[in-house]
Amino acid sequence: MSNGKVLIIEDDYVIARLLKVSLKTNNYEFELVNKGVEGISVFMNNAFDIVLLDLGLPDIDGMEVLNQLRLQSNIPIIIISAREKEKDKVQALDQGADDYLIKPFHVGELLARMRVALRKSTYNTLKQGVYEFRDLKVDIDKRKVYVKEIETHFTPIEYQLLVLLLENQGKVLTHKFLQKKVLGYETSDDYQTLRVFMASIRRKLELDISTIQYIQTEIGVGYRFIE
Amino acid sequence: MIFKKNIIIRTILMVVVILTITTLFAFVLQELNFRKENILLIYVIAVMITIIETKKFWVGFVTSILCVITFNFFFTEPQFTFIINDPNYLVSMVIFVIVSFIVGSLISKLQKQVIIAARNQKKVETLYSISKKLLNLHSIDNISKYEVKNIEKYLKRHVWIHIKNENTTNDYYDELFLDIKMYKQEIEWSLNTSQIGGHGENRFSNLPFKIFPLKISKGNIGTLIIDCTKGDLTTEEKQFVFLIMSNMTIAIEREMLSTKEEQARIEMENEKFKSSLLRSISHDIRTPLTSISAGSTILLDNKDQLDDETKQSILRDINMETEYMVNFVENLLNLTRIDENKLEINQKDEIIDDVLATVYQHVERRLGTHKLKILRTDDVLFIHVDAQLIIQVFVNLIDNAIKHTTSNSEITISYYQNNAETIFEIIDNGGGIKFKNLDDIFMDYTTKMIYNPDEKRGVGLGLSICKGIVEAHQGTISAENNKIGGATFKVTLPNKRKAAIYE
């Protein structure tokens, strides 16, 4: 039984081969193309579960491929790119990419991100019950948060942010997305308010940042709740 | 108008008073039997006093006529008539008028010159004080603002300075007296032709203002626009404007020259840094590449002869060297970022916790048995930095600590903030720094190689980059040995980058 079918759009053959080997050993089916246009047409004619997309392609820009695919479907798309600038990341994520990996990357990391992205398409919201993760416990029904079994006060906005991060566990959420979803208004202050909220959540969850981190910061991009 | 009327009344009053006093005095002289000619001379004095007091030549002339009439009336035979018996007096009176005329014109000329000299002196003083202060001003911005103020002050007219420098335009004014967008064409014309246009000039004469081009040696840097709704500029005002403009363009030119020199200096330093770096990099890259290449060759060629354990250890080495190379490349990339932007780094307000948490994520894999402790403050604090670069500083410092301490050592990062700066301390409990001069560890890699050619690889580059990055943030980095063992690295960063000092 396969873990899913992957479309790899990547022109560097060494990386492509590495991806092939890793995916095969981890029980994924895959199709490999090395051009953007070809990738789009292969995507149209086959059913895939996830796409791995390189941004630097020989024919068209990967961002264009991302836009084209997004017009067609909600399929999880993970960007693999050597572009390490914050603005490239933010742009890709805001245009619908599910995740963004910078070359060089660890294969283990890629597989973990793929699992997250694939799971995302199956479940999504925390509606009721109690959610537990390591030392953290969130009682959705009572709107209560416990850290190491101690009830910890979260303001309504902090609580909403936390739940949103949990619902998207493992996935990076951009500042823009969180701002819009929780604070509900646009801002031009570099998301300072949002970041202060996140810092205070972090102080409540992580008693010592050098032993446990629940929330990973992607500076200039957003936050990811660890898996 | 009221003002003018007052002057006329005062002048008339003065003439009457002087004339009366003189006549009274003349009567006294007559009673004392002085000759009539002396009496006439008294009147010459009266005319001169009038001219000096009123500063008007024509008043003097009128007074001299009045004097002659008065003299004729009171003192010539027959007295109290305008009839003259002795024709001698007629000649005397004509001579009197001529003498008064000549003396009067000389006095008034002299007076005019005194006024002009005083005015010129004031102008020179004004210009001197303007240009003296101009010497202390830096940036075209400040120079333009200053000149706007001067023209406002001395001409009492609105002024607008429009500077166009390397595709950026800047406007300086105290009051929005015109909508500059409406007059783009006229301003461009003046910029391109170097000619004065606007009110009273050949071109655009119906505009309510005058446009002067600001000429520097390279061409025109902008225009100076003066409001003429209250009337055209007088010759003197125009002269003043020209003097101000030449002062201003000299200052701007001086400024541009010094900026260029500064840029050239920075570029040269960058160039020096880069070239010495390039020379040293090869050493840092070759070592890990050698072991990767050798290791993989062994694996490829002898894969059947090698036992699993050996293969495993070779693979682990390759993996480790690759990790090292990844971080090394990261360092290099950051360096090029500093270089490309000519030390103009991308500073933003970042939360210190976020920065340190990211640092932790970066080094976690390499920590091994070393322990890293990050001590937070109670408040959420911001710092104005280029996050990517500052993260690299901490990663390098921690890497450095890992490399130079034995396993199980403890590395602690703490920070505190005062009004002006944020201070980070990275403390380890290893063996301390062996260098005699502690500042040497931040030294250029190549220089260090000369002193210590067997230096373990990867030492110098990391710390030199730390220094480069911290200094690009206008901060400082230093190292010292702790009394109880181990070393402390201290990074001090200003809270907001101060603007260059313009006072």
HADDOCK unambig.tbl for C-alpha pairs under 7 A between the chains (distance, minus, plus):
assign (segid A and resid 196 and name CA) (segid B and resid 380 and name CA) 6.92 0.50 0.50
assign (segid A and resid 199 and name CA) (segid B and resid 380 and name CA) 6.71 0.50 0.50
assign (segid A and resid 209 and name CA) (segid B and resid 357 and name CA) 6.30 0.50 0.50
assign (segid A and resid 209 and name CA) (segid B and resid 374 and name CA) 6.60 0.50 0.50
assign (segid A and resid 210 and name CA) (segid B and resid 360 and name CA) 6.59 0.50 0.50
assign (segid A and resid 210 and name CA) (segid B and resid 372 and name CA) 6.40 0.50 0.50
assign (segid A and resid 210 and name CA) (segid B and resid 373 and name CA) 5.60 0.50 0.50
assign (segid A and resid 210 and name CA) (segid B and resid 374 and name CA) 5.71 0.50 0.50
assign (segid A and resid 217 and name CA) (segid B and resid 354 and name CA) 5.95 0.50 0.50
assign (segid A and resid 217 and name CA) (segid B and resid 358 and name CA) 6.28 0.50 0.50
